[in-house]
Amino acid sequence: MSEQSVIRTRGLTKYFGTKCAVHDLNLEVPRGCVFAFLGRNGSGKSTTIRMLLGLLSADRGTASVLGADSASLEPELRARIGYLTEEHQLYGWMSVRQAGEFQSAFYPRWSEKIFRGVIGHFGLKPEARVKHLSRGMRAGLCLALTLAPDPELLILDDPALGLDPVARRSLVESMIYLTRRADRTIFFSSHHLGDVERVADYLAVLDYSVLRACCPLESFRNNVREVRLGFAGAPPELPAIPGMLQAFRTERELRVTCVRYDAETERALRDLNPTSMEAQLMGLEDTFISYLGERGEKTFILSETEVAS
């Protein structure tokens, strides 16, 4: 394991009955980065995170966190890890202050300054009862409880799920603030790709239990392009195009999305004799959807409706 890696898996595999939740996962997370762990629902993200934390045993393979085997993490090492899930579980009868006092008893490195700073950022009053907090405020309190122990590694399992845009923005701003320290690593899953685009350095894409991509964010985004081809009449039938993920056609245009767009792909598209041709980079969300979507040529839903009528 590299001294600069805080998470490492080799061949990590987990089954639930006959269903494979995570298959042969090889992953390495560099120290000091913000690492986004992406995939559609049911792809195995939460299962992977639970195995990393030793909350779930693997059927095959290994996982290590901060240099220690995930299957046997000591309490001292767990104190260096902050873990936040989407559930935001708290004791409703406690006040915000009492929740902090209760949590601080378990962490010798507890920082009251960080705790007060985060709850202040979310507009939480120390005397407010947890049961009266909105979902976004509860998420802010959970984040404060997770950050106040000053964790070396922060693992967030889709913590912004269900939050309104204002609360989600506060959560993202807190993550940006944390990245100022080069020795702290954030590993998080999320369905909000705009947030990922703002904060992530690296990403991994899990698709139906299998790792499909693991690279710097910019490399992933720059590797997929959409090419728009204009024609004087109806576009021709598409031959095999190297690296093609998807294609859409209209009356006089083809939009082709390609991975690893290179000179060979460009030649194959120019051989279609378009009157115009323009290749452009895509946003992370469009790139992600194209990468995981069904491959091949598609038609627009409205086009199908028009044909049917």
SULQUIUR-V939881 format. One record per pair of residues at least 12 apart in sequence whose ideal C-beta (glycine too) atoms are under 6 Angstrom apart, sorted by sequence separation. I is the first residue (numbers start at 1). J is the second residue. If there is no record, write none. Layout:
I/J  I/J
//
This chain:
51/63  244/256  245/257  11/24  12/25  52/65  124/137  202/216  203/217  235/249  244/258  245/259  100/115  122/137  243/258  9/25  10/26  54/70  243/259  54/71  200/217  203/220  243/260  9/27  52/70  122/140  54/73  235/254  8/28  231/252  7/29  22/44  242/264  243/265  5/28  6/29  21/44  96/119  172/195  176/199  230/253  242/265  139/163  175/199  6/31  22/47  118/143  119/144  229/254  4/30  21/47  22/48  118/144  4/31  136/163  228/255  241/268  79/107  96/124  136/164  97/126  115/144  118/147  227/256  96/126  136/167  143/174  158/189  226/257  95/127  96/128  153/185  154/186  155/187  156/188  157/189  158/190  160/192  14/47  114/147  115/148  225/258  257/290  95/129  114/148  224/259  94/130  223/259  225/261  236/272  111/148  92/130  110/148  92/131  110/149  111/150  90/130  109/149  109/150  103/145  107/149  227/269  231/274  232/275  14/58  15/59  230/274  231/275  246/290  14/59  96/141  229/274  230/275  245/290  12/58  13/59  230/276  13/60  13/61  122/170  229/277  12/61  11/61  88/138  228/278  245/295  247/297  248/298  10/61  12/63  88/139  10/62  227/279  246/298  9/63  88/142  225/279  226/280  8/64  226/282  7/65  84/142  224/282  238/297  6/66  84/146  221/284  224/287  82/146  221/287  82/151  81/151  80/151  80/152  81/153  82/154  83/155  84/156  85/157  86/158  86/159  84/159  86/161  207/292  197/284  193/284  193/285  193/288  49/157  46/157  45/189  34/179  6/153  32/182  34/186  35/187  37/189  32/185  31/185  29/187  36/196  45/206  44/206  43/206  36/200  43/207  34/199  38/203  44/209  34/200  34/201  35/202  36/203  37/204  38/205  39/206  33/201  33/202  6/185  23/209  25/211  22/209  23/210  21/209  20/209
//
